[in-house]
Amino acid sequence: MANDLTEEQRALVELARELAQKKIKPAARHYDETEEFPWPVVDDIRKADIFACYLPEEFGGLGGGVTELCLAAEEMYKACPAIPMAFGTTTLAAVSILLFGSPAQRQRWLPDLASGKRLGAFNITEPGAGSDATATKTTARLDGDHYVLDGNKNFCSTGEAAEVYILFASTNPSRGARGISAFVVEKGTPGFSFGKKERKMGMRASPTYDVVLQGCRIPKDNLLYAEGYGLFVAQAVFDVSRPGVAVQGLGLAEGALDATTDYIRQRKQFGQSVSSFQAIGHMLADCWTAVECGRALLYRTTRAIDRAMKPAIEKGLRDAVPVFDAMKALDTPRFTKEAGMCKVFCTDAAMKITTDCIQMCGGIGYMRDFPVEKYFRDAKVLQIYEGTNQIQRNEIAMMLIKEAASRSRRTIIPA
Ligand SMILES: Cc1cc2nc3c(=O)[nH]c(=O)nc-3n(C[C@H](O)[C@H](O)[C@H](O)COP(=O)(O)OP(=O)(O)OC[C@H]3O[C@@H](n4cnc5c(N)ncnc54)[C@H](O)[C@@H]3O)c2cc1C
């Protein structure tokens, strides 16, 4: 993999690795225990300019794509999967605005998200609308030059630490799924507040909050793209962002394996290193094989996404139209199936690998003073958020059957 990288990508990986090892890793245990928001470390990520790595230069970005996003994230997630979640949720907000925002909206919000000056969040989930986003009950009513939002969202990652939120609400409940729209809501808007902060099993450095909308008036201009396009926004963003969850799984699996390998090499039982027992060696071999399979699938997919998206992004910026319009004009392929496959494979692997890491370490692996149990706790949610792995499999199967039905088994990604 290292040989496939450009000079710039190699430099980015080096930068992210140094930041991860010097700043993120030493802080991981503290923020897991205290559940405080890791502001000083987020500030370090900001100073290293990593928030900018996947955004166009026009907005202060470094001109990379999903590949650069994943390369930087993999290094950070190796050190701790939870602290860099603020980076992850900011990418969700920024990608929503990049793909669906008007030129004015891009100029208004992307520079601050690219610099990390303001953090972003993305909240579609509601108490009654989890896997089924079409059940969204939050409403947005047009009132003159404003929309008025009312309802309750939940499970908002980065919570009150963010400042720019992508929120989903129905502008026309009678139209069901086609009545849902996406909005940008800024922190501090009257009627926008936070409810309870969740107490979680893992990812404890990443706060998860209820969001309360009570007569929340936002300018009409904060509507993303057009009324009724909310679920298009969510799906198109997930097509690009799910590799980001996949890499969270790979990064944390690599972190857990590094700690495990160090331990089993020095741990002696029956007069020999436990790593010399074939049963342990085979587990280690299977774990790393899964990581390398995941990395191959992931980076093959991110490169295909970047190849397809780059012309659309350039056209959207050049013609001063939403990138989504440019995607339609260029017939840009979508990567719902491939992004889902990356998410399913890498996050299921992360859960199995962290379970096996505890097993390889024995009792110490279960203890909170040893790093592996934290990776295990952090891994679980990856199979749940951004669409559970059951929902991913539904989507993958649906796409496969559709492709077969239309006899268009075209390979989007050339071998
Ligand atoms: C720590 C954490 C952070 C999160 N952060 C965010 C965030 O920032 N923004 C946001 O919007 N959301 C966020 N979420 C919410 C997350 O995306 C949802 O939890 C997830 O989509 C599942 O919804 P649910 O919890 O309501 O489960 P449910 O939809 O109630 O599902 C329950 C079970 O039924 C299964 N199931 C449901 N429907 C089907 C089906 N059709 N076929 C097969 N199986 C099915 C599910 O796979 C699951 O196993 C977060 C969640 C957690 C735990």
The ligand as an ORCA input file, in Angstrom:
! r2SCAN-3c Opt
* xyz 0 1
  C     -22.849      6.116     19.615
  C     -23.808      6.451     18.531
  C     -23.607      7.582     17.773
  C     -24.499      7.922     16.761
  N     -24.312      9.085     16.059
  C     -25.255      9.485     15.182
  C     -25.151     10.762     14.520
  O     -24.187     11.506     14.699
  N     -26.141     11.128     13.697
  C     -27.240     10.363     13.461
  O     -28.106     10.758     12.708
  N     -27.379      9.145     14.073
  C     -26.411      8.708     14.909
  N     -26.530      7.480     15.535
  C     -27.741      6.695     15.290
  C     -27.512      5.464     14.434
  O     -27.265      5.805     13.099
  C     -28.739      4.560     14.613
  O     -28.652      4.026     15.937
  C     -28.824      3.454     13.593
  O     -29.150      3.970     12.331
  C     -29.857      2.373     13.968
  O     -31.065      2.916     14.331
  P     -31.753      2.449     15.700
  O     -30.746      2.600     16.778
  O     -33.012      3.201     15.847
  O     -32.037      0.924     15.512
  P     -33.367      0.279     14.890
  O     -33.630      0.893     13.560
  O     -34.434      0.320     15.913
  O     -32.889     -1.220     14.653
  C     -32.912     -2.223     15.666
  C     -32.376     -3.510     15.043
  O     -33.251     -3.918     13.976
  C     -32.496     -4.060     12.772
  N     -33.317     -3.627     11.636
  C     -34.080     -2.515     11.523
  N     -34.671     -2.463     10.330
  C     -34.268     -3.568      9.648
  C     -34.512     -4.084      8.356
  N     -35.302     -3.445      7.483
  N     -33.911     -5.243      7.990
  C     -33.087     -5.892      8.856
  N     -32.819     -5.467     10.096
  C     -33.404     -4.307     10.490
  C     -31.291     -3.159     12.948
  O     -30.202     -3.574     12.100
  C     -30.998     -3.356     14.420
  O     -30.255     -4.535     14.588
  C     -25.619      7.103     16.509
  C     -25.805      5.925     17.254
  C     -24.926      5.602     18.254
  C     -25.172      4.359     19.053
*
